[in-house]
């Protein structure tokens, strides 16, 4: 917080106190949410340990243990302890057992328990609503990936829900080997090479365009510019927007690149051309010219080679493979204007796994 004398400016005093109040209120809200996350994890730990200890002693509390516990806690004036919430706490602990507890229930003393609470707080750094959403993800690798990405990207709950619904993990996993998928789950999306930024498909449901190419490429571009923040989130980490309809001239002919971005993590330009029809080899050749121009006339010696993305409604993979050299920094990726079904993505992953195994 920037503290400096305000002199006798009353309006500045009002503004300073208002800003201080808002900042402290925001910090208090974060502290309350952090405490709620820790409380619910510990509730789940207690409940699981109690049930395990009871089973070992052959003590039967029945299926209504949670209901009894809820009623007892409510009578003590504790809020948020409905049977549903207590079961959610148990599921939360079981899904996010971040710290190995070694002490038995009987040996835990109030003066020394819980152990390593600061480490637990550091590892469970999202809000309670985030964890409720994450519990809906049954695939453990996907859940771990979304947890890491939400932490690194400071995703709100709405963005987390959207990324899960769009199958971000599955779409990234399609172009990766099994080892790379495991790394994706453990550390999130890491950008080490141009191919790491590519998704197939890109999901652009937020553009609110009809799911058939009755619109023009110009209308598609305008819709993207209008929802640029959403589009940047869909592109992924490190993207900065530079220009639309970027013009360059060659032999007195003017050419226009639809969208120009810069990726600060890869330290390279990323040029995107939009295609609403079937991708052709002429489109690929044109993108090669765009990339060559940026490499030769725009990028500096310290920057990495330019990446070109042809974002198209439909493409022929055989044509793309035949037209582009194997070491090309040009990629053809499809976009779709609706959220994909999990079954559709699951099937594509299985096909990709079979193709990967066949190539070994």
N, C-alpha and C positions, 0 to 999 in steps of 0.2 A: 504494500500500500504506500502510495506517494504522500508523505506527510510534509506539509510546508505551511508557514504562517499565512493566514488569509487576510490579515489587516482588518479593515472595517467594512469590507464588502459583504453585506448581509446576504445577498443572493448566492454568493460563493459559499457562505457558511451553510445555507440551506442545501445547496447542491452537495457539499462535502459530507454533511450528515446523512443525506439521503443515500449517497453512494456507499457510505460506511455501513448503513443499515442493510442495504441490499446485499453487500458482500458478506457481512456477518450472517445474514439470514440464509444465504446460499451455503455458506460453510456449515451452519447448524443443520441444514437439511441433509447435506452430504454425511455429516457425522451421525445423524439419526438413522439414515439408510444403512451406513456401514455397521452401526450397532445392531440393526435389525438382521442383517445378513449373518453376523457372528452369532447372535442369539439363536436364530433359526437353525444354523449349522450345529450349535451346541445342543439345542433341543433334540435334533435328530440323533446326535451322538448318544445322549442320555437314553433316549427311547430304544435305540438299537442295542446298546449295552444292557439295559434292563431286561429286554426281551431275551437276549442271549443268556444272561445269568439265570433268568427264571426257567428257561428251557433246560439248563444244566441241572438245576435243583428239582426239575420235574414239577415246578409250581405252575399251575394252569390259571391264567388270568382271562382266557377266552378272547374271542374276536372283538369284544367290546371294551378292551383295555383303553384304546384311544378315546372312546366316548366317555369313559369314567374319568380319564385324565383331563379331558377337555372341561368337563363339568367342575372338577375340583379346582383347576386353575382359574376358571371363570369366577368361581366363588371367592377367589383371592384377589379379584379385581384386575386380573391380567387380560389384556386385549390381544386379539389375533390368534386365539388358540382354539378355534373351532376344530372339530374332528378332521375336516378337510385340510385345514392348514397344518395340523399336526402330522398328518400323513404326508403332506408335501415336505415338511421339515425332515421327516425320515428319508424320503426319496432324495432330498437335497444332500443329506449327509452321505447316503449310499453312493450317490453319483459323483460327489466331490470330496472324497476322502483324501484331503490334501496332506494331512499330518498324521503320522502313525502314532497312535496313542498306545503306550506300553503299560501304564498303570491299570490295575483292576478297579472295578467300581468300588469295592470295599475299601481300597487303600487310598482313595482320593480324599484329601483333606481340604477343607475350605480355604485354608491359609496358603496352600500351594497349588491349587487347581484353578484354572486349567493351565497346563504347561504350554509354553511357546505360543501364547495368544497373539503376540506381535507378528510372528511368522504366518500364522493363520490369516491375520488381517491383511498382510501384504499379498498373500496368494488369492484371497477372495476379494478382489478389488472392484468388482462390478456391483451394481445395485440389485436389490432383491427382485425387482421386476425382471431384470435381465436373466437371473438364474431360473425364474419360473418359466420364462420362454425357452431357455436352454434345455430344461428338463423335458421339453416336448420333442427333442431330437434324440431318436433312439440309437442312431449310429454313433458309436463312441468316438471314432476318429473325427467325424463331422462336428460333434459337440465340442470336442477339444479345439478344433480349428476355429469355430465361431466364438468360443470364449477368448482365445488369443487375439483374434481379429477385432473383437469388440473392445478389448482392453487397449490394443495398440492404436485403433482408429477412433477411440472415444465415441463409439456408436451409441446413439440413443436407442431406446427400446423399439421405436418404430422402424429404425434402420436395421436393427438386428432381425426383426420379424421379416422385413422385406428381403434381406439377404438369404435368410433361411428358406423363405417361400420361393425365391428365384433359383434355389439350388446352387449357390455360389461354390460350395465345396465340391459338389459333384461335377460342375462345369470345369473347374480348375483341375480336378482329378483326371478328367478325360484325356488330357495331353501329357500325363505324367506316369512314370513307372511306379511299381509298388513301393520301392524305397523312397521315391520322391513324394508319394502320397503320405507315407508315414511321417516324413519330415514336415509336410504341409500341416498335418494334424498337430505336430508338436510345437512348431515355431511360427505357424501362420505362413502367409504368402511372402516369400523372399524373392526379390528381383535381382537376379544375377546375370541374366541374359535376356535378349529381346523376347524370346518365346514365352518367358514367364509372365508377360503382361497379357497374353492372348487368352481370350475366353471363346468358347464355341458351344453354344451361341451366346451372343450378348443379348440380355433381356431388357427390352425398352418399353415395358408395359406402361411406364409412367408418362409416355408421350401422348397417350389417349388417342392414338391413331387406329383406324380400322385394320383388322388383320388380313388385309389383302392389298396389293400395291395399286390402289386406285388413286393414291396421292402422287405427287411429283417428287423428284429428288430435292427440289427447292423447298417444298413443304416439309419434307423430312428434316432438312437442315434447319429450317426455322423452328420446328418443334423441339429439336435438340438444343438450340440456342436459348429458347424460352425456358427449358428445363435443364439448364447447363449444370447446376449444382448436382442434380440427380444423375446426369450423364457422367460427371466427373467421378462420382461414387461408384458408378457401374464400371468405369474404366479401371479403377483400382488405385493402388498406392502411388504417390509421387507425381501425379499428373497436374500440370498447370496449363491453362488455356492461353493461347497466344493470339490466334486470328481465325477469321472465317473468310472464305473466298480470297485467300492470299494470292496476289498476282505476281507473276514473274514473266519476263519477256525474253524470247529467244528468236533471233532472226526476224525481228519485227512482228512476231506472233505473240499474242498474249495468252497465258495459261493461268488457270485459277484452281488452287487447291481448296477443297471444300472446308476442311478443318485442320488447323495446325495446333499441336500441343507440344509441351516439353515435359519430359520426365526427369525430375531432379535426382532420382535414385540411380537410374541408368545413365544419366547425363547425356541425353540425346533428344533430338527432335522426333516427334511421332506425327506423321501426316496421315490423315484419314480421308478417303474418298468414298462417297455414298452412292450405292447402286441399288435401285429398286427392282431391276429385272434380273435375268439370267446373266451371270458373270461371263465375260468373253475374254479371249486372249488379248484383244486390243485394250481392254481395261487394265489388264496386268502390265502390258507394255507401257501404257500411259503412266501408271504408278511407278514403274521403274525409272521413267524420265523424271518424275517429281523427286524421287529419292536421290537420283544422281545430281539433280540441281542443288538440293539442300546440302548434300555432302561436299559438293565442289564450290558452292558460292555462299553458303549461309553458316554452316557449322564451323567452329574453330578447331585448331589442331588438337586441343585438349579434350574435345568432346567425342563421344562415341558415334559410330555411323548411324545415320537416320533410319528409322523404322517406318515402313509403310503398311497401312492396314486398309484393305478394301472391305468395307462393311456392306454386305450385300444380302438381299432377300433370299437368293438361291445361288448355289454354285455347284460346279462339277469338280469333285476332288481330283479326278484323273487329269482333267484339263489343267488345273492349277499345278499339279505335280510335274506334268510334262512341260509346261511353259516356264516355270521358275527354276533357276539353278538351285541345287541342294543347299548351298551356303547363303541363300538369299535372306535379306532382312525384310522381305515383303510377305505379308500374310493375308490370306482371304478368310474372312470369318463371317458367319451368318448372324443376322439379328432376327429376333422375333418379338412380337408386340403383345405377348401374353406370357403369363407365368407358366413355366414348364411343369408337367406332372412329375412326381417323384418316380413313378414307375417308368416313365420315358427316360429319365436320366439314369436310373438304375440299369435299364437295359443297355443303354449306350456305354456305360462303364464296363458291364460284362463283356460287351463286344470288344471294347478297347483292351481289356485284360487278355482276352483270347488272342487278339492280334499281337499283343506284346509277347505272350508266351510262345506263339508260333515263330516269332522273329528271333527267339533266343537260340 
